[in-house]
Amino acid sequence: MSDDTPKRRGRVLSATISGSASQVLGPSTSRVAIVFSPPSTGSYTVSTEAGVTDGNGMVLVVGGCQLTITLETHGDAVEKPWYAIKNAAPAPAPTVMGFIEVTE
C-alpha cells in the first residue's frame, strides 16, 4: 500500500532586522504555512509588500501571540515573498526575529 499523503517539512529560521525593510523569505509555491514568533524585545512588522514600514503591516510585539499564515486560511499570501522591519520604539538597535517555514 502506498502512502500518497503529502509530506510536510518545517524549518526554524531567524533573521536580523533593522529600521530598513528587508526580505526575510523569498517566494515559494511549496510553502503551506509560516509562523512568526513575537520578539523578545521591541516589536517588528511583517508584510508581503517590499516597502513595508514601521507599523504598516502585521505587527508582532513582546508578549504578543505568534502570527500564523496558512495556505488554507490566507491563500497564496503564504507563497509570496515576505518582508520585515524593526519598529522604531523602544530602541534603534537591530533585533532578531524567529519564524517557522512549512513546505510540502
C-alpha positions as CSV (number, residue, x, y, z in Angstrom):
1,M,0.0,0.0,0.0
2,S,1.4,3.4,-1.0
3,D,1.1,6.5,1.1
4,D,0.0,9.4,-1.1
5,T,-0.2,11.8,1.9
6,P,1.9,14.9,1.1
7,K,5.0,15.2,3.3
8,R,5.3,18.5,5.2
9,R,8.6,19.7,6.3
10,G,9.3,22.6,8.7
11,R,12.4,24.6,9.4
12,V,13.1,27.1,12.0
13,L,14.7,30.3,10.7
14,S,15.8,33.6,12.0
15,A,16.7,37.0,10.5
16,T,18.3,40.1,11.9
17,I,16.2,43.1,11.0
18,S,16.7,46.8,11.4
19,G,14.9,50.0,10.7
20,S,15.0,49.3,7.0
21,A,12.7,46.9,5.3
22,S,14.4,43.6,4.3
23,Q,13.2,40.4,2.7
24,V,13.1,37.5,5.2
25,L,11.6,34.9,2.9
26,G,11.6,34.5,-0.9
27,P,8.6,33.3,-2.9
28,S,7.8,29.6,-2.7
29,T,4.9,27.6,-4.3
30,S,5.7,24.7,-1.9
31,R,5.2,26.8,1.2
32,V,2.0,26.0,3.1
33,A,2.5,27.9,6.4
34,I,4.6,30.5,8.1
35,V,4.6,31.0,11.9
36,F,6.2,34.3,13.1
37,S,7.2,34.4,16.7
38,P,6.8,37.5,18.9
39,P,10.2,39.2,19.6
40,S,11.9,39.0,23.0
41,T,12.5,42.8,22.8
42,G,10.9,45.6,20.9
43,S,8.5,44.9,18.0
44,Y,8.6,44.3,14.3
45,T,6.2,44.5,11.3
46,V,5.9,41.8,8.6
47,S,4.2,42.2,5.2
48,T,4.2,40.8,1.6
49,E,4.9,44.4,0.5
50,A,8.6,45.2,-0.2
51,G,8.1,48.7,1.1
52,V,6.8,47.7,4.5
53,T,7.1,50.5,7.0
54,D,7.1,50.6,10.8
55,G,3.5,49.6,11.9
56,N,2.1,49.4,8.4
57,G,1.5,45.6,8.2
58,M,1.2,42.9,10.8
59,V,2.9,44.0,14.0
60,L,4.4,41.5,16.4
61,V,5.2,42.7,20.0
62,V,6.8,41.4,23.1
63,G,4.4,39.2,25.0
64,G,2.1,39.0,22.0
65,C,0.8,36.0,20.2
66,Q,2.5,34.2,17.3
67,L,1.3,35.0,13.8
68,T,0.4,32.0,11.7
69,I,-0.2,32.4,8.0
70,T,-1.5,29.3,6.1
71,L,-2.4,28.3,2.6
72,E,-5.8,27.1,3.7
73,T,-6.7,30.3,5.5
74,H,-4.8,33.0,3.7
75,G,-4.5,31.7,0.2
76,D,-1.5,32.5,-1.9
77,A,-0.2,35.1,0.5
78,V,1.8,32.4,2.2
79,E,3.6,31.7,-1.1
80,K,4.7,35.3,-1.7
81,P,8.0,36.9,-0.6
82,W,7.8,38.3,3.0
83,Y,9.5,41.4,4.3
84,A,10.1,42.7,7.8
85,I,11.1,45.9,9.5
86,K,12.1,46.5,13.1
87,N,9.8,49.1,14.7
88,A,11.5,52.3,16.0
89,A,10.4,52.0,19.6
90,P,11.9,51.3,22.1
91,A,15.5,51.3,20.7
92,P,17.2,51.6,17.3
93,A,19.3,48.5,17.6
94,P,18.6,45.6,15.3
95,T,16.5,42.7,16.5
96,V,16.4,39.0,15.7
97,M,13.1,37.6,14.6
98,G,12.3,33.9,14.6
99,F,9.9,32.1,12.3
100,I,9.0,28.6,11.0
101,E,8.5,27.9,7.4
102,V,6.4,24.8,6.5
103,T,6.7,23.3,3.0
104,E,5.0,20.4,1.2
